[in-house]
Amino acid sequence: MTAGQGAFGGRKIREGTVVSDKMEKTVVVAVHSSIRHRLYKKTIRRVKKYMAHDENETAKTGDLVRIVESAPISKRKRWKVAEVLTRNELPEIPPEAIDSTLVQDLAAPIAPIVAPAAAAAAEEMEAGQADAPPEALEQTSAAAEAAPSEPEVPPMAEEEPIQTDAEPEAKEAGE
């Protein structure tokens, strides 16, 4: 084949990932390339971004696309999207919304864990409360409220602050 033959008539072809699809009929495609440094022989990765025309707006962010060189369409747009090679499935919920829901879930109070014996005793109390007089119900509810409370911590003793500087009178007396 000569340079003028082929699927795209000898035009340059690149494959890259769609980075942005926010413009109308335009996508930004990042094309990664690796070259070897002349002197140090280390592989260098480079990224070049191309603005490509997408007439039907089929390419979305994250898709792998093939772009082909074309006549100038606008000031910076000289490429067209030839085809979408693979689609990238992105969630419909933006990351900001996911983070805020996680924060709300973490901020919610956590239900206390009840031991199995305590749960059985609570069930027995509820069963026995159906026949109990109202005074007994008030006493059991007060006892239930007091039971899961946190242990009391004794208050810390107040100490007098230690003075690091000696008073001027003490210095005079020592002299």
ROVEXVO-63501 format. One record per atom (N, C-alpha, C): residue in three letters; y, x, z. Coordinates in steps of 0.2 Angstrom, whole numbers, plus 2048, in hexadecimal, padded with zeros to 3 digits. Layout:
N
ALAYXZ/...
END
This chain:
175
MET7FA804800/MET800800800/MET806804800/THR80B8027FD/THR8118067FD/THR816803802/ALA81C806803/ALA820804808/ALA8237FC807/GLY8237FA801/GLY8267F4800/GLY8217EE800/GLN81B7F0801/GLN8157EB802/GLN8147E9809/GLY8107E480A/GLY80E7E2811/GLY8107DB813/ALA80F7D9819/ALA8107D381B/ALA8187D181B/PHE81C7D781D/PHE8237D681E/PHE8277DA819/GLY8247DC813/GLY8277E080E/GLY82A7E6810/GLY8277EA814/GLY8297F1816/GLY82E7F181B/ARG8307EB81E/ARG8357EB824/ARG8327EE82A/LYS8367F082F/LYS8347F3835/LYS8317ED839/ILE82C7EE83D/ILE8297E9841/ILE8287EC848/ARG82A7E884D/ARG82A7EA854/ARG8267E5858/GLU8237E785E/GLU8207E2862/GLU8227E3869/GLY8257DE86C/GLY8287DF873/GLY8277D8877/THR82A7D987D/THR82A7D3882/THR8317D0882/VAL8317C9882/VAL8377C5882/VAL83A7C6889/VAL8407C988A/VAL8437CA890/VAL8487C4892/SER84B7C188D/SER8507BC88E/SER84F7B7888/ASP8507B088A/ASP8507AB884/ASP8557A6886/LYS85B7A8889/LYS8607A488C/LYS8657A2886/MET8657A6881/MET86A7A487B/MET86779F876/GLU86B79C872/GLU86879886D/GLU86679B867/LYS85F79A865/LYS85C79D85F/LYS85C7A5860/THR85D7A8866/THR85D7AF866/THR8597B186C/VAL8547B686C/VAL8517B9872/VAL8527C0872/VAL8527C3878/VAL8527CA879/VAL84B7CD87A/VAL8497D2876/VAL8427D4876/VAL8437DC878/ALA83F7DD87D/ALA83E7E4880/ALA8387E887D/VAL8397ED879/VAL8347F1876/VAL8337F7879/HIS82D7F887C/HIS82B7FF87F/HIS82880487B/SER82B80A87B/SER82880F877/SER82781587C/SER82281A87A/SER82182087E/SER821826879/ILE82582B87B/ILE826831877/ILE82483787B/ARG82283C878/ARG82184287C/ARG82784787C/HIS829849881/HIS82F84E882/HIS82D85487E/ARG83285787A/ARG83085D876/ARG82F86387A/LEU833864880/LEU83286A884/LEU82D869889/TYR82E86488D/TYR82A863893/TYR823860892/LYS82285D88C/LYS81C85A88A/LYS81A85488F/LYS81F851892/LYS81D84B896/LYS81F845892/THR81B840893/THR81C839890/THR821836893/ILE82683388F/ILE82C830891/ILE82B82988E/ARG82C824893/ARG82C81D890/ARG83381B88F/ARG83581788A/ARG83B815888/ARG83B80D887/VAL84080A888/VAL841803887/VAL847802882/LYS8467FE87D/LYS84B7FC878/LYS84C7F5878/LYS8517F2879/LYS8527EB878/LYS8557E9872/TYR8527E486F/TYR8547E1868/TYR8567DA869/MET85B7D8866/MET85D7D0866/MET85A7CE85F/ALA8557C9860/ALA8527C685A/ALA8537BF859/HIS8547BD853/HIS8557B6851/HIS84E7B2852/ASP84F7AC855/ASP8497A8856/ASP84B7A1854/GLU84A79F84E/GLU84C79984B/GLU84A79384F/ASN843792850/ASN84078C853/ASN84078D85B/GLU84379285E/GLU843793865/GLU83C793868/THR837796865/THR830796867/THR82F79B86D/ALA8327A086D/ALA8317A6871/ALA8347A4878/LYS8317A687D/LYS8337A5884/LYS8337AB888/THR8367AC88E/THR8367B2892/THR82F7B4894/GLY82D7BA893/GLY8277BD894/GLY8227BD88E/ASP8237B9889/ASP81F7B9883/ASP81F7C0880/LEU8197C287D/LEU8187C8879/LEU8197C5871/VAL81F7C886E/VAL8207C6867/VAL8217CC862/ARG8207CA85C/ARG8217CF857/ARG8277CE853/ILE82C7D3853/ILE8327D284F/ILE8327D6849/VAL8367D3844/VAL8377D783E/VAL83E7D883C/GLU83F7DE839/GLU8467DF837/GLU8487DA832/SER84F7D9832/SER8527D482D/SER8597D682C/ALA85C7D2827/ALA8637D3826/ALA8677D182C/PRO86D7D382C/PRO8717D2832/PRO8737CA833/ILE8717C8839/ILE8727C183A/ILE8797C083E/SER87A7C4843/SER8807C4846/SER8827CC848/LYS8877CD84C/LYS8897D384E/LYS8837D8850/ARG87F7D5855/ARG87A7DA858/ARG8737D7856/LYS8727D2852/LYS86C7CF851/LYS86A7D184A/ARG8657D6849/ARG8627D8843/ARG85A7D7842/TRP8577D3847/TRP8507D2847/TRP84F7CB847/LYS8497C9845/LYS8467C2845/LYS83F7C2849/VAL83E7BD84C/VAL8377BC850/VAL8337BA84A/ALA82D7BE849/ALA8297BC844/ALA8237B8847/GLU8217B984D/GLU81C7B5850/GLU81B7B7857/VAL8197B285B/VAL8177B3862/VAL8107B5863/LEU80F7BB865/LEU8087BD866/LEU8047BA86C/THR8077BB871/THR8047B8877/THR80A7B487C/ARG8087AF87F/ARG80C7AB883/ARG80B7AD88A/ASN8117AD88E/ASN8107AF895/ASN8127A8899/GLU80D7A689D/GLU80E7A08A1/GLU8127A28A7/LEU81879F8A7/LEU81C7A08AD/LEU81C7998B1/PRO81D79A8B8/PRO81D7948BC/PRO8247908BA/GLU8247898BB/GLU82A7858B9/GLU82F7868BF/ILE82C7888C5/ILE8317888CB/ILE83478F8CB/PRO83A7908CB/PRO83E7978CC/PRO83C79A8D2/PRO83C7A18D2/PRO83A7A58D8/PRO83F7A38DE/GLU8457A18DD/GLU8497A08E2/GLU8477998E6/ALA8447958E2/ALA84278E8E6/ALA83C7908EA/ILE8377948E7/ILE8317968EB/ILE83379A8F1/ASP83879E8F1/ASP83A7A28F7/ASP83D79D8FC/SER8417988FA/SER8447948FF/SER83F78F902/THR83A78D8FF/THR835789902/THR83178D907/LEU82F793905/LEU82C79790A/LEU830798910/VAL836799910/VAL83A79A916/VAL83A79491A/GLN83B78E916/GLN83B78791A/GLN83478791E/ASP82E78891A/ASP82878891E/ASP82778C924/LEU82A792923/LEU82A797929/LEU82E79592E/ALA83479292D/ALA83878F932/ALA836789936/ALA831786933/ALA82E780936/ALA82B78193D/PRO82B77D942/PRO82877F948/PRO82077E947/ILE81D78394A/ILE81578394A/ILE81277F950/ALA80E77B94E/ALA80A777953/ALA80677B958/PRO80777A95E/PRO80377E963/PRO7FB77D962/ILE7F8782963/ILE7F0782962/ILE7ED780969/VAL7E977B969/VAL7E677896F/VAL7DF77A96F/ALA7DD77D975/ALA7D677F976/ALA7D2779975/PRO7CB77A973/PRO7C7774972/PRO7C6770979/ALA7C577397F/ALA7C4770985/ALA7CB76C987/ALA7D076E985/ALA7D776A987/ALA7D7764982/ALA7D576597C/ALA7D5760977/ALA7D075A979/ALA7CA75C97C/ALA7C675797E/ALA7C8753984/ALA7CC757989/ALA7CF75498E/ALA7D474F98C/ALA7D8751987/ALA7DE74D985/ALA7DB746982/GLU7D574797E/GLU7D274197B/GLU7D073C981/GLU7CD73F986/GLU7CA73B98C/GLU7D073798F/MET7D673B990/MET7DB738993/MET7DE73298F/GLU7DE733988/GLU7E172E984/GLU7DC728985/ALA7D6729985/ALA7D1723985/ALA7D172098C/GLY7D3723991/GLY7D3720998/GLY7DA71D999/GLN7DF71F995/GLN7E671C996/GLN7E6715993/ALA7E171298F/ALA7E270B98D/ALA7E1707993/ASP7DD708998/ASP7DC70499E/ASP7E07059A4/ALA7E470B9A3/ALA7E870D9A9/ALA7EF7099AA/PRO7F17089B0/PRO7F87059B1/PRO7FD7099AE/PRO8037069AD/PRO80970A9AA/PRO80B7109AE/GLU80B7109B5/GLU80D7159B9/GLU80871B9B8/ALA80271A9B7/ALA7FD7209B6/ALA7FF7239AF/LEU80171F9AA/LEU8037229A4/LEU8097269A4/GLU80E7249A8/GLU8147299A9/GLU81272F9AC/GLN80D72F9B1/GLN80B7359B5/GLN80773A9B0/THR8037379AC/THR7FF73B9A7/THR80373E9A2/SER80873A99F/SER80D73D99A/SER81174399D/ALA8137429A3/ALA8177479A6/ALA81374D9A7/ALA80D74C9A9/ALA8087529AA/ALA8077559A3/ALA80675299E/ALA805754997/ALA80B758995/GLU811756996/GLU81775A994/GLU817760998/ALA81576099E/ALA8167669A2/ALA81176B9A1/ALA80B76999E/ALA80576E99D/ALA806773998/PRO809771992/PRO80977698D/PRO80F77B98D/SER81377A993/SER81977E993/SER818786994/GLU81D78A992/GLU81C791992/GLU81C79399A/PRO81979899B/PRO81979B9A2/PRO82079D9A4/GLU82279C9AA/GLU82979E9AC/GLU8297A59AD/VAL82F7A89AB/VAL8307AF9AC/VAL8357B09B2/PRO8337B49B7/PRO8387B59BC/PRO83E7B89BA/PRO8447B69BC/PRO84B7B99BA/PRO84B7C19BC/MET84E7C49B8/MET84F7CC9B9/MET8547CD9BF/ALA8537D19C3/ALA8577D39C9/ALA85D7D69C6/GLU8637D49C8/GLU8697D79C6/GLU86A7DE9CA/GLU86B7E39C6/GLU86C7E99C9/GLU8747EB9C8/GLU8767EF9CD/GLU87D7F19CC/GLU87D7F79C7/PRO8827F79C3/PRO8837FC9BD/PRO8848039C1/ILE8818089BE/ILE88180F9C0/ILE8878129BD/GLN88C8149C1/GLN8928179BF/GLN89181F9BE/THR8928219B8/THR8918289B6/THR89782C9B8/ASP89D8299B8/ASP8A382E9BA/ASP8A482D9C1/ALA8A58329C4/ALA8A78329CC/ALA8AE8309CC/GLU8AF82D9D2/GLU8B682B9D3/GLU8BB8319D5/PRO8C18309D3/PRO8C68369D5/PRO8C68389DC/GLU8C58339E0/GLU8C58349E8/GLU8C08399EA/ALA8BA8379E7/ALA8B483B9E9/ALA8B58439E6/LYS8B88439E1/LYS8B984A9DE/LYS8BE84E9E3/GLU8C384B9E5/GLU8C884E9EA/GLU8C58509F0/ALA8C184B9F3/ALA8BD84D9F9/ALA8B98539F9/GLY8B68549F3/GLY8B18599F2/GLY8B58609F1/GLU8BB8609F0/GLU8BE8669EF/GLU8C086A9F5/
END
